[in-house]
């Protein structure tokens, strides 16, 4: 299954700093400039998990998302 351009962009952004937690607002402003709803990030994360693996992106409740381990 292939990724859309925005899914790939989001995955690449998260992968630039594995282990770092990115806020929804940060991801939205850097990669979805035309959008203004933080829930859009949640939707794209859902799509990534469905296409790749449920564990590909970790949710850090109350903060945002990350790839990799926080340790």
Biopython code that builds the backbone (N, CA, C, O; Angstrom):
import numpy as np
from Bio.PDB.StructureBuilder import StructureBuilder

atoms = [
    (1, "UNK", "N", (0.844, -1.174, 0.000)),
    (1, "UNK", "CA", (0.000, 0.000, 0.000)),
    (1, "UNK", "C", (0.893, 1.243, 0.000)),
    (1, "UNK", "O", (1.847, 1.322, 0.774)),
    (2, "UNK", "N", (0.593, 2.186, -0.845)),
    (2, "UNK", "CA", (1.438, 3.380, -0.932)),
    (2, "UNK", "C", (0.864, 4.531, -0.105)),
    (2, "UNK", "O", (-0.331, 4.576, 0.188)),
    (3, "UNK", "N", (1.736, 5.444, 0.257)),
    (3, "UNK", "CA", (1.354, 6.602, 1.049)),
    (3, "UNK", "C", (1.042, 7.783, 0.138)),
    (3, "UNK", "O", (1.608, 7.908, -0.948)),
    (4, "UNK", "N", (0.145, 8.640, 0.586)),
    (4, "UNK", "CA", (-0.085, 9.887, -0.136)),
    (4, "UNK", "C", (1.089, 10.811, 0.137)),
    (4, "UNK", "O", (1.908, 10.536, 1.014)),
    (5, "UNK", "N", (1.174, 11.887, -0.596)),
    (5, "UNK", "CA", (2.270, 12.840, -0.408)),
    (5, "UNK", "C", (2.261, 13.406, 1.014)),
    (5, "UNK", "O", (3.320, 13.523, 1.630)),
    (6, "UNK", "N", (1.107, 13.752, 1.535)),
    (6, "UNK", "CA", (1.020, 14.322, 2.886)),
    (6, "UNK", "C", (1.344, 13.281, 3.955)),
    (6, "UNK", "O", (1.976, 13.611, 4.958)),
    (7, "UNK", "N", (0.927, 12.042, 3.760)),
    (7, "UNK", "CA", (1.273, 10.979, 4.707)),
    (7, "UNK", "C", (2.782, 10.782, 4.740)),
    (7, "UNK", "O", (3.378, 10.658, 5.810)),
    (8, "UNK", "N", (3.391, 10.755, 3.567)),
    (8, "UNK", "CA", (4.841, 10.579, 3.481)),
    (8, "UNK", "C", (5.563, 11.768, 4.105)),
    (8, "UNK", "O", (6.583, 11.592, 4.772)),
    (9, "UNK", "N", (5.054, 12.953, 3.897)),
    (9, "UNK", "CA", (5.662, 14.154, 4.474)),
    (9, "UNK", "C", (5.586, 14.125, 5.998)),
    (9, "UNK", "O", (6.552, 14.468, 6.679)),
    (10, "UNK", "N", (4.446, 13.720, 6.525)),
    (10, "UNK", "CA", (4.291, 13.629, 7.979)),
    (10, "UNK", "C", (5.226, 12.568, 8.552)),
    (10, "UNK", "O", (5.883, 12.803, 9.566)),
    (11, "UNK", "N", (5.288, 11.420, 7.916)),
    (11, "UNK", "CA", (6.179, 10.350, 8.365)),
    (11, "UNK", "C", (7.638, 10.814, 8.334)),
    (11, "UNK", "O", (8.395, 10.550, 9.268)),
    (12, "UNK", "N", (8.022, 11.493, 7.278)),
    (12, "UNK", "CA", (9.393, 11.997, 7.165)),
    (12, "UNK", "C", (9.691, 13.029, 8.247)),
    (12, "UNK", "O", (10.786, 13.048, 8.809)),
    (13, "UNK", "N", (8.724, 13.879, 8.535)),
    (13, "UNK", "CA", (8.918, 14.894, 9.576)),
    (13, "UNK", "C", (9.139, 14.244, 10.929)),
    (13, "UNK", "O", (10.035, 14.646, 11.672)),
    (14, "UNK", "N", (8.339, 13.250, 11.256)),
    (14, "UNK", "CA", (8.497, 12.546, 12.524)),
    (14, "UNK", "C", (9.822, 11.793, 12.577)),
    (14, "UNK", "O", (10.443, 11.688, 13.635)),
    (15, "UNK", "N", (10.246, 11.276, 11.440)),
    (15, "UNK", "CA", (11.466, 10.470, 11.383)),
    (15, "UNK", "C", (12.745, 11.308, 11.425)),
    (15, "UNK", "O", (13.831, 10.763, 11.621)),
    (16, "UNK", "N", (12.632, 12.622, 11.244)),
    (16, "UNK", "CA", (13.831, 13.460, 11.274)),
    (16, "UNK", "C", (14.496, 13.443, 12.641)),
    (16, "UNK", "O", (15.715, 13.575, 12.749)),
    (17, "UNK", "N", (13.686, 13.278, 13.690)),
    (17, "UNK", "CA", (14.219, 13.239, 15.052)),
    (17, "UNK", "C", (13.522, 12.127, 15.840)),
    (17, "UNK", "O", (12.631, 12.400, 16.644)),
    (18, "UNK", "N", (13.924, 10.884, 15.611)),
    (18, "UNK", "CA", (13.292, 9.775, 16.331)),
    (18, "UNK", "C", (13.381, 9.980, 17.839)),
    (18, "UNK", "O", (14.423, 10.373, 18.364)),
    (19, "UNK", "N", (12.303, 9.714, 18.510)),
    (19, "UNK", "CA", (12.261, 9.868, 19.954)),
    (19, "UNK", "C", (11.761, 11.228, 20.401)),
    (19, "UNK", "O", (11.308, 11.383, 21.535)),
    (20, "UNK", "N", (11.838, 12.206, 19.528)),
    (20, "UNK", "CA", (11.335, 13.541, 19.867)),
    (20, "UNK", "C", (9.815, 13.555, 19.749)),
    (20, "UNK", "O", (9.253, 12.955, 18.833)),
    (21, "UNK", "N", (9.161, 14.235, 20.667)),
    (21, "UNK", "CA", (7.708, 14.371, 20.620)),
    (21, "UNK", "C", (7.369, 15.671, 19.900)),
    (21, "UNK", "O", (7.809, 16.747, 20.305)),
    (22, "UNK", "N", (6.594, 15.564, 18.842)),
    (22, "UNK", "CA", (6.139, 16.720, 18.072)),
    (22, "UNK", "C", (4.705, 17.027, 18.462)),
    (22, "UNK", "O", (3.871, 16.124, 18.512)),
    (23, "UNK", "N", (4.408, 18.285, 18.738)),
    (23, "UNK", "CA", (3.025, 18.657, 19.048)),
    (23, "UNK", "C", (2.210, 18.690, 17.764)),
    (23, "UNK", "O", (2.756, 18.835, 16.670)),
    (24, "UNK", "N", (0.913, 18.556, 17.910)),
    (24, "UNK", "CA", (0.025, 18.640, 16.751)),
    (24, "UNK", "C", (0.178, 20.002, 16.079)),
    (24, "UNK", "O", (0.255, 20.094, 14.853)),
    (25, "UNK", "N", (0.221, 21.056, 16.890)),
    (25, "UNK", "CA", (0.311, 22.408, 16.360)),
    (25, "UNK", "C", (1.602, 22.616, 15.572)),
    (25, "UNK", "O", (1.600, 23.267, 14.527)),
    (26, "UNK", "N", (2.691, 22.067, 16.072)),
    (26, "UNK", "CA", (3.977, 22.175, 15.393)),
    (26, "UNK", "C", (3.924, 21.474, 14.033)),
    (26, "UNK", "O", (4.359, 22.037, 13.028)),
    (27, "UNK", "N", (3.400, 20.267, 14.000)),
    (27, "UNK", "CA", (3.288, 19.527, 12.743)),
    (27, "UNK", "C", (2.341, 20.230, 11.780)),
    (27, "UNK", "O", (2.598, 20.284, 10.577)),
    (28, "UNK", "N", (1.259, 20.761, 12.304)),
    (28, "UNK", "CA", (0.279, 21.451, 11.474)),
    (28, "UNK", "C", (0.893, 22.687, 10.830)),
    (28, "UNK", "O", (0.725, 22.909, 9.630)),
    (29, "UNK", "N", (1.593, 23.483, 11.607)),
    (29, "UNK", "CA", (2.152, 24.730, 11.075)),
    (29, "UNK", "C", (3.288, 24.491, 10.084)),
    (29, "UNK", "O", (3.463, 25.273, 9.149)),
    (30, "UNK", "N", (4.055, 23.433, 10.272)),
    (30, "UNK", "CA", (5.193, 23.174, 9.383)),
    (30, "UNK", "C", (4.839, 22.391, 8.129)),
    (30, "UNK", "O", (5.497, 22.539, 7.100)),
    (31, "UNK", "N", (3.801, 21.558, 8.205)),
    (31, "UNK", "CA", (3.544, 20.642, 7.095)),
    (31, "UNK", "C", (2.144, 20.730, 6.499)),
    (31, "UNK", "O", (1.867, 20.116, 5.469)),
    (32, "UNK", "N", (1.272, 21.480, 7.134)),
    (32, "UNK", "CA", (-0.096, 21.631, 6.640)),
    (32, "UNK", "C", (-0.495, 23.101, 6.765)),
    (32, "UNK", "O", (-1.504, 23.416, 7.395)),
    (33, "UNK", "N", (0.288, 24.002, 6.169)),
    (33, "UNK", "CA", (0.104, 25.431, 6.345)),
    (33, "UNK", "C", (-1.302, 25.927, 6.005)),
    (33, "UNK", "O", (-1.794, 26.860, 6.639)),
    (34, "UNK", "N", (-1.939, 25.331, 5.037)),
    (34, "UNK", "CA", (-3.260, 25.801, 4.619)),
    (34, "UNK", "C", (-4.357, 25.365, 5.586)),
    (34, "UNK", "O", (-5.480, 25.860, 5.497)),
    (35, "UNK", "N", (-4.060, 24.462, 6.495)),
    (35, "UNK", "CA", (-5.060, 23.935, 7.421)),
    (35, "UNK", "C", (-4.935, 24.624, 8.776)),
    (35, "UNK", "O", (-3.875, 25.138, 9.131)),
    (36, "UNK", "N", (-6.028, 24.624, 9.520)),
    (36, "UNK", "CA", (-5.994, 25.264, 10.826)),
    (36, "UNK", "C", (-6.604, 24.401, 11.924)),
    (36, "UNK", "O", (-6.893, 24.897, 13.013)),
    (37, "UNK", "N", (-6.799, 23.128, 11.650)),
    (37, "UNK", "CA", (-7.407, 22.236, 12.634)),
    (37, "UNK", "C", (-6.414, 21.165, 13.060)),
    (37, "UNK", "O", (-6.032, 20.317, 12.254)),
    (38, "UNK", "N", (-5.986, 21.198, 14.341)),
    (38, "UNK", "CA", (-5.029, 20.194, 14.822)),
    (38, "UNK", "C", (-5.514, 18.759, 14.646)),
    (38, "UNK", "O", (-4.694, 17.845, 14.568)),
    (39, "UNK", "N", (-6.823, 18.541, 14.581)),
    (39, "UNK", "CA", (-7.367, 17.206, 14.372)),
    (39, "UNK", "C", (-6.958, 16.591, 13.048)),
    (39, "UNK", "O", (-7.015, 15.373, 12.880)),
    (40, "UNK", "N", (-6.546, 17.428, 12.109)),
    (40, "UNK", "CA", (-6.077, 16.932, 10.817)),
    (40, "UNK", "C", (-4.862, 16.026, 11.001)),
    (40, "UNK", "O", (-4.723, 15.020, 10.305)),
    (41, "UNK", "N", (-3.993, 16.379, 11.930)),
    (41, "UNK", "CA", (-2.814, 15.558, 12.218)),
    (41, "UNK", "C", (-3.250, 14.186, 12.710)),
    (41, "UNK", "O", (-2.691, 13.172, 12.294)),
    (42, "UNK", "N", (-4.246, 14.146, 13.594)),
    (42, "UNK", "CA", (-4.761, 12.876, 14.106)),
    (42, "UNK", "C", (-5.240, 11.986, 12.965)),
    (42, "UNK", "O", (-5.011, 10.776, 12.970)),
    (43, "UNK", "N", (-5.901, 12.589, 11.995)),
    (43, "UNK", "CA", (-6.416, 11.836, 10.844)),
    (43, "UNK", "C", (-5.268, 11.225, 10.046)),
    (43, "UNK", "O", (-5.327, 10.055, 9.666)),
    (44, "UNK", "N", (-4.236, 12.004, 9.795)),
    (44, "UNK", "CA", (-3.109, 11.478, 9.025)),
    (44, "UNK", "C", (-2.333, 10.423, 9.797)),
    (44, "UNK", "O", (-1.847, 9.460, 9.205)),
    (45, "UNK", "N", (-2.211, 10.587, 11.100)),
    (45, "UNK", "CA", (-1.569, 9.556, 11.922)),
    (45, "UNK", "C", (-2.383, 8.265, 11.842)),
    (45, "UNK", "O", (-1.818, 7.177, 11.731)),
    (46, "UNK", "N", (-3.695, 8.385, 11.900)),
    (46, "UNK", "CA", (-4.574, 7.212, 11.774)),
    (46, "UNK", "C", (-4.319, 6.501, 10.438)),
    (46, "UNK", "O", (-4.233, 5.274, 10.390)),
    (47, "UNK", "N", (-4.201, 7.272, 9.365)),
    (47, "UNK", "CA", (-3.951, 6.686, 8.042)),
    (47, "UNK", "C", (-2.600, 5.979, 8.004)),
    (47, "UNK", "O", (-2.484, 4.888, 7.444)),
    (48, "UNK", "N", (-1.576, 6.598, 8.597)),
    (48, "UNK", "CA", (-0.254, 5.958, 8.641)),
    (48, "UNK", "C", (-0.302, 4.641, 9.399)),
    (48, "UNK", "O", (0.266, 3.639, 8.964)),
    (49, "UNK", "N", (-0.978, 4.652, 10.524)),
    (49, "UNK", "CA", (-1.075, 3.427, 11.324)),
    (49, "UNK", "C", (-1.826, 2.340, 10.567)),
    (49, "UNK", "O", (-1.454, 1.168, 10.633)),
    (50, "UNK", "N", (-2.856, 2.710, 9.866)),
    (50, "UNK", "CA", (-3.649, 1.736, 9.119)),
    (50, "UNK", "C", (-2.832, 1.148, 7.964)),
    (50, "UNK", "O", (-2.932, -0.044, 7.674)),
    (51, "UNK", "N", (-2.039, 1.974, 7.318)),
    (51, "UNK", "CA", (-1.275, 1.514, 6.162)),
    (51, "UNK", "C", (0.027, 0.805, 6.537)),
    (51, "UNK", "O", (0.435, -0.134, 5.854)),
    (52, "UNK", "N", (0.683, 1.244, 7.611)),
    (52, "UNK", "CA", (1.994, 0.708, 7.957)),
    (52, "UNK", "C", (1.941, -0.257, 9.133)),
    (52, "UNK", "O", (2.243, -1.442, 8.992)),
    (53, "UNK", "N", (1.562, 0.253, 10.273)),
    (53, "UNK", "CA", (1.483, -0.540, 11.492)),
    (53, "UNK", "C", (0.918, 0.348, 12.587)),
    (53, "UNK", "O", (1.159, 1.555, 12.610)),
    (54, "UNK", "N", (0.172, -0.256, 13.483)),
    (54, "UNK", "CA", (-0.395, 0.536, 14.576)),
    (54, "UNK", "C", (0.688, 1.129, 15.460)),
    (54, "UNK", "O", (0.467, 2.149, 16.112)),
    (55, "UNK", "N", (1.854, 0.503, 15.488)),
    (55, "UNK", "CA", (2.915, 0.960, 16.382)),
    (55, "UNK", "C", (3.915, 1.910, 15.715)),
    (55, "UNK", "O", (4.895, 2.304, 16.349)),
    (56, "UNK", "N", (3.692, 2.283, 14.461)),
    (56, "UNK", "CA", (4.662, 3.115, 13.760)),
    (56, "UNK", "C", (4.782, 4.504, 14.382)),
    (56, "UNK", "O", (5.872, 5.074, 14.417)),
    (57, "UNK", "N", (3.681, 5.048, 14.869)),
    (57, "UNK", "CA", (3.684, 6.370, 15.501)),
    (57, "UNK", "C", (3.093, 6.226, 16.893)),
    (57, "UNK", "O", (1.989, 5.710, 17.062)),
    (58, "UNK", "N", (3.840, 6.688, 17.885)),
    (58, "UNK", "CA", (3.363, 6.633, 19.273)),
    (58, "UNK", "C", (2.640, 7.925, 19.619)),
    (58, "UNK", "O", (3.078, 9.016, 19.253)),
    (59, "UNK", "N", (1.534, 7.786, 20.324)),
    (59, "UNK", "CA", (0.838, 8.943, 20.866)),
    (59, "UNK", "C", (1.367, 9.198, 22.267)),
    (59, "UNK", "O", (1.398, 8.297, 23.104)),
    (60, "UNK", "N", (1.775, 10.415, 22.510)),
    (60, "UNK", "CA", (2.170, 10.831, 23.844)),
    (60, "UNK", "C", (1.030, 11.717, 24.329)),
    (60, "UNK", "O", (0.961, 12.899, 23.992)),
    (61, "UNK", "N", (0.145, 11.139, 25.115)),
    (61, "UNK", "CA", (-1.095, 11.806, 25.498)),
    (61, "UNK", "C", (-0.849, 13.171, 26.121)),
    (61, "UNK", "O", (-0.007, 13.341, 27.004)),
    (62, "UNK", "N", (-1.610, 14.127, 25.632)),
    (62, "UNK", "CA", (-1.511, 15.483, 26.125)),
    (62, "UNK", "C", (-0.385, 16.295, 25.510)),
    (62, "UNK", "O", (-0.260, 17.491, 25.771)),
    (63, "UNK", "N", (0.452, 15.631, 24.676)),
    (63, "UNK", "CA", (1.595, 16.344, 24.085)),
    (63, "UNK", "C", (1.568, 16.257, 22.560)),
    (63, "UNK", "O", (1.470, 17.281, 21.884)),
    (64, "UNK", "N", (1.655, 15.040, 22.013)),
    (64, "UNK", "CA", (1.704, 14.911, 20.566)),
    (64, "UNK", "C", (2.083, 13.526, 20.118)),
    (64, "UNK", "O", (1.614, 12.532, 20.673)),
    (65, "UNK", "N", (2.947, 13.454, 19.095)),
    (65, "UNK", "CA", (3.308, 12.187, 18.463)),
    (65, "UNK", "C", (4.819, 12.048, 18.331)),
    (65, "UNK", "O", (5.550, 13.037, 18.285)),
    (66, "UNK", "N", (5.271, 10.794, 18.270)),
    (66, "UNK", "CA", (6.682, 10.518, 18.037)),
    (66, "UNK", "C", (6.852, 9.183, 17.330)),
    (66, "UNK", "O", (5.983, 8.311, 17.355)),
    (67, "UNK", "N", (8.020, 9.067, 16.695)),
    (67, "UNK", "CA", (8.482, 7.797, 16.134)),
    (67, "UNK", "C", (9.663, 7.386, 16.992)),
    (67, "UNK", "O", (10.461, 8.223, 17.414)),
    (68, "UNK", "N", (9.766, 6.124, 17.239)),
    (68, "UNK", "CA", (10.891, 5.646, 18.041)),
    (68, "UNK", "C", (10.567, 5.651, 19.517)),
    (68, "UNK", "O", (9.446, 5.934, 19.937)),
    (69, "UNK", "N", (11.571, 5.332, 20.277)),
    (69, "UNK", "CA", (11.411, 5.207, 21.722)),
    (69, "UNK", "C", (11.789, 6.505, 22.414)),
    (69, "UNK", "O", (12.689, 7.220, 21.974)),
    (70, "UNK", "N", (11.104, 6.795, 23.480)),
    (70, "UNK", "CA", (11.442, 8.005, 24.242)),
    (70, "UNK", "C", (12.642, 7.787, 25.135)),
    (70, "UNK", "O", (13.178, 8.737, 25.706)),
    (71, "UNK", "N", (13.066, 6.541, 25.258)),
    (71, "UNK", "CA", (14.216, 6.217, 26.140)),
    (71, "UNK", "C", (15.522, 6.567, 25.489)),
    (71, "UNK", "O", (16.581, 6.364, 26.083)),
]
sb = StructureBuilder()
sb.init_structure("model")
sb.init_model(0)
sb.init_chain("A")
sb.init_seg("    ")
for serial, (resi, resn, name, xyz) in enumerate(atoms, 1):
    if name == "N":
        sb.init_residue(resn, " ", resi, " ")
    sb.init_atom(name, np.array(xyz, "f"), 0.0, 1.0, " ", f" {name:<3s}", serial, name[0])
structure = sb.get_structure()
